[in-house]
């Protein structure tokens, strides 16, 4: 069937909000690791320098939002600013409350209290309805993860009748009763993989043609077929002007590597130095007044021996960068002149734990599980690694040290090493000793 000539949105007058939840605090909501790549690659398609329809600053990504506020603010701002196209995409778990109303799960959602902890689909529809945009596009990829093949059961299915917003093109990953799949180990969920494939075709496809392409792919794989709801001529709009490279990975700092760097903390270091100098001055003044010159000399000597080296270290640390590098060889940390490295062939899996094992105060640590025959790599932080269960684990560092965004870090690892990334929940299920 020959498609009609596509209409392209005005990028300056268009906005997109991409929302995805891959990791959840509630044990009844399994992780969906592919959601991170869904967000990264869909944004890459929409903002592609050559064939995208949106400038990067007009495409906002919300990865694993924990509360309604961040979602509501992003939707409200996009609804105010969009005049031509407003696109809202969600990937994660879809849940129904006791009245059968659809809610989109956030990372903190409690399945037992969906109405209070999830985002009602009606609320998303309301923002779309208030928008001045000539075209509102709602794309929902909601699924639960199963054991063998992650799937969405009937209790969390999409209700197409709830999504009928005037002037909005709605595209959903499944019917009201069939499961929506996210095969384990794959870069994307099944639906979003087919969507990205449609957007990477040699000629730009209209939304109606995108639906036909996704439907053909899903049906050919024996998976549930996507649904659409179109009002007026909404189906004639295209979201890209031509093909893009869906697996190009995240932006890199230099050729062949992705570098995360937190700027050096000069102000705190300077403050610590000033505090040390003041402490020395006050101590000498007190001893001079009450202890005489001999006591003053003793105190000054003690300070010179014990406090002086600390001050020198603080001064030397100014300007030192802390880098985390992901490339084709593996993971590498750089702390000034010190480096530590673990190659991909030695890694069984890698992920981010919300807190270091056996602690409550060390958040978001990058942990590596080594293969049984792999040597333990030297150079990583000794104190962080003291509480690990055995030699097959290595903590590479804390994400905050490198200013590393978890979504971009996951995308970088998947880009260079494939499907070895594991979420916090998956790591703890593999080995409860990591708690």
N, C-alpha and C positions, 0 to 999 in steps of 0.2 A: 504494500500500500504506500503510495507516494505521499510524503508529508507536505503540508503547506509551508510557504516560506516563513522561517522563524522571525520573531520580533525580539530584538535584544534590548535589555533594560538600560536605562541611563545610569551608569555607575555612580555619578556624582549625586544622584537623587535616590539611590538605593541603599538598603542596609540588609545585613544578614546576622542572625544570632544562632550559633551552633552550640547546642548543649549536649553534654554526654556524661554519663555516670558509669564508671567501670568497676569501682570498688565501693563496698558498702560495709557499714559497721555492724549491721544485723546479720547474724549467722544464717538466717533464713533467706537472705538475698545473695545468691552466689555472685562472685565476681564475673565480669565480662571483659577480659583483657583486650579484646579487639576494638573496643570503643575508642581507645586512645588514637589508634591509627585511623579509625573512621573520621575523627575530628580533624586530624592533621592533614589527611589527604583530600578531604572535601574542601577544606579551606584552601589548600594548594590549588585545587581545580578552579574554585570561584575567583581567586585572586591571581591566577597565573599571569605573568607579566605580558605574555603574548596574546593569550586567548581567554583570559578571565574577564568577567563582566564587572567585577568589584575591585576598587582599590583596597589594599590590605587593611587600612584604618577603618574601613566600613564593614569589615567582617569580624565580629566579636566571637571569641570562643570561651565558653564556660565549661571547664573540665572538672568533674567531680564536685559541683557546688554542694555545700552542706546545708544551706538555708534558703528560705524563700526570698529573702531580701535581695540577694545578689541576682537571682533570676528575674524577680519583678523589676528591679532597677534597669537591668539590661533590656528587657522587653519594652518597658515604658519609654526609655530613651530612643530605641530603634523605631518604635511606633510614632514618636513625635517627629523624628528626622526624616523618615522614608517618605518620598513623594511618588516614586515610580514603582519599585519592587521592595517588598518586605518578605524575607525568607526566614522561617524558623524551622530548625532541624533539632530533633531529639533522638538520642540513642541510649538505651538502658532498659530498665524494667518498667513495664506497664502494670499497674495494680488497680483493682476495683474495690470500691468501698462497699458498705453494706447495702447501699441503694443501687449498686451496679454502675456507678459513675467512675469514669476513667481518671486515674491519677498517674503522674509521671514521677518515678522514684528519684529521690536525691540520695547522696551518699549517707545521710543520717536518717533516712526514712525507716520508720517502724511499721512492718507489715500489719501489725495488730491495731495500729492507729493511723491508717492511711490518710483519712480525712484531715488530720492535723499535721502530718509530717511529710506528705507528698504534695506535688503541685497539681491542682485540679486541671484537667484538660479544658474545662469551661473557662478557667482563668486565662489560659493561653489564647483561647478563642476570643475572649473579651478584648485582650490587647490587640489582636489582629483586627477585630471589628472596629476598634477606635482609630486605627491607623489611617492616615490620609493617602497612603500608597494606592496606586491604581490597581496593583496586583499584590495579593497576599498568598504566599505559598507556605503550606504546612507539610513537613515531611516527618513521619514518625516511624522509627525503627525500634520498637519495643519488644523485648524478648527476655525470657528467663533462661538461665543456664542450667542444663541438665547434666547428668553424669557422663554419658557417652557423647551425645550431641546436645549442646545447650538448646533448650526450647522453652517457649512460652506456653503455659497451659491455659485452659479455657478460663480459669479464674482471673487471669491477667490479660485477656485478649483485648484487642482494640474494638471499640464500638463505633463503626463508621457513622451511624446515625447521630452520634454526639459531636461529630466534627464538621457538620454542615454549616460553614460560615459563608455568608453571601460575599461574592467577589474573591473567594479563596480557592486555590487549587490544592487539594489535599491528596497526598500520596502516602499510603501506609504499607507496611511490610507484609501484612497478612490479612486474612478475613477476620470475621468476628469470632470464629471458633477454632481455626487451624493454628498450629504452632509456628513460631518464627524462629529460624535457626541461626546459631552462631557457632560453627564447628570449632572445637578446641584446636589450638595450634595454628589457625589461619590468621592472616593479618587483619582481615575485616570480617564483620558479620556478613552473612550470606546476602542479605538485601542490599546493604551499602556497597558490598563488592560489585554487585550487578549494577547499582546506580553509578558507581565510579566508572565501570566499564562503558556504560552508555555515554557518560560525559567525555570519554576518551576516544570516541569514534572519529573517523577522518572528517566527517561533516557534522556540524552542530545539529543536535536533535531538539525538537520542540518538547515541551513537557509531555504532550500526548505520545510522541514518539519515544521518549524516555520510558514512559510507562510500558509501552509495547515491548521495548527491548528488555526491560527488567522482567516483565512477565514471561517472555520467551526463555530467558536464561533460567529463571526460577522453575518454570514448568519443565524445562529440559533436564533439570537436576532432580526432579521428583519432589520439589519443595513446595510449600504453600504459595499461592499466587497473590501478588500484591493487588491492592485495591486503589481506586482513584475516585475523586469526586471533583468535577470541573464545572465552573459557572462562567457563562458567556464565552469570551475568546481567550480565557486564561491558558488553555492548553497550547496556544500558538507561540508562547514565549520560550526562549532558549536560555539556559543558565551559563553556557560557555560559547565562545565564538569558534572553537576548533578543538583539536585534541590536546591533551596535556599528559604529563608523565605521572601516573598515580602513585608510583612507588619510588619517587625521586628522593624521598626522605626529607627531613627538616632542613632548614637553612644551615649552612656550615660556616664556621668562622674562617676556615682556610680550606684549601683543596684537600679532600679526602679525610677530613676530621671534623668533629663537632666538639667545641671547647666551651666549658662552663667556667666562669670566673667571677668571683665576688671581689669588688674593689677593696684594696687594703684599708683597714680601719684606722686611719691616721688620727682622727679626733680622740677616740678612746685612749690610744697609745700615748698621745700627747698629754691627756689629762692624767693618766697614770704616772707619767714622768713628773709632772708638776706636783702631784700629791706626794711623790717620794721625796722631792727636793724640800717641800714644806715640812714633811715629817723630820727630815734630817735637821733642818734649821731650828724647828721647835725643840727637838731633843737636845741639841747643843746648847740652846739658850737656857733651858731648864737646868741642865747640869752645871752650867756656868754660874747660875744664880745660887743654887743650893748645894752643889757638890764640890766646888772649887775647880781649879784648872786641871788637876790630875785626873779627876773623874771625867772632866770634859774630854781630855785626850783619850781616855779609855773608850768612852762612848763613840767618839769620832773614829777611832781605829776599828771598833766593832762594826760600825755602819759601813765603813769603807770595805771591810772584808765580806759582809753578808748582803747588804742592801745594794752596794755599788754594782756588782755583777748583774743583778736583776734589772737595774736601770739601763745598763749597757745593752742587755738583750732587748729590752723594749725599744730602745733607740734604733738598734740594728734591724728590728722587725718592720720598721716603717718602710713602706713601699714594696714589701714582699707580697706577691700574689699567690693565691691558693687556687689551682686549676684542676679540673676534672676533664679528662680528654677521652672521647670515644672515637675510635677509628677502626680501620680494617684489621688491625692487629689485636685489639683488645681494649681493656680499660686501663687508664693510666692516671695517677695523681702526681701533681707537681707542687711542692711546697718550697718555694725559693729554689735552692740548688738540689734539694732532695726529691727523688722520684721513686715511684713504686708502680709495678706493672703486672697485670695478669692477662695472658693471651686467651683468645676465644677457645682454642682447642682444649684448654685445661678446664673450661667452665661447663658445669652441668646445667646450671640455671643461675639467674641473677634477678634481684628485685629490691624493693624498698620496704623495710619494716617501719611501722609507725614509731616504734621506739626500740632502742637497743635491748638485747636480751638481758633480763634480770634487773632492769632499771626502770625508773619512771620519769627521768629528767633528760634523757638523751633522745630527741625525736628524729624521725626520718633518716635512717641510716641505710646506705647502699651496701647490701650484703651479697656475697658471691658464694655459691655452693660449688666446690671443686669436684672434678671427677675422681673416682676412687684411686686411680694411679697417678694423679697429677701432683707435682711437688708444691709445697706451700710457698707462695711468693713472698719474698722479704720486702721490708720497707714500709708496710702499712702501719697505722697508728697502733702502738702496743697496748695502751690502756683500753682502747675501744674493743680490742680483740680478746681481752682477758676472760670475759664471761661467756665466750662461745662454747657450744656443746662439745665440739671436737675439732680436730685439725682440718676437717673437710670444709670448714667455713672460714671466710675472711670478710671483715667489715672494711670496705674501701674508704669510708668516710661519711660525714654527715652532709646532707644536701645543702643545708644552710651555709656551710663553710664555703661552698662553691657558688652560691646563688643559683642552684640548679632547679629549674622548674620540673616537677615530676612528669608531666605529660611530654615535654620536649625530650627529657632524658629517656623515657620509655620509647618514644619514637626513634631516637638515635640508636638505642640498643637494637631495636627490631630492624632498623635499616641495615646495620652492619652484621648482625648475628642471627637474624631470623627470630623464630618463636621461642626464645629461651627466657623471656621475661616472665616473672611471676609476681602476682599481687601480694600484699600483706597477708590476706586471708589464705591464699594458696600456700604461701611459705609456712604459715602456722599449721595448716592442715597436713602438710608434708612432714613437719617435725615440730611437735608441741613444745620441745625443749627450747625453742627460740622465744618463747613468751617471757 
